[in-house]
Amino acid sequence: MAGNNRYTVLLDANVLYSVAISDALMEVAATGIYAAKWSKAIDDEWV
């Protein structure tokens, strides 16, 4: 069911920190296969 954001994926700081990995995961999320989510605490950790 592409385009329905049927799945939600929690992206942890270790995948957000790597530019190549985070870019790839965001590109897949942009297709609508899943909704990428993270918390403020995760955002603070990787920044």
Secondary structure, DSSP 8 states (H G I E B T S, - for coil): -TTS--EEEE--HHHHHSHHHHHHHHHHHHTTSEEEE--HHHHHHH-
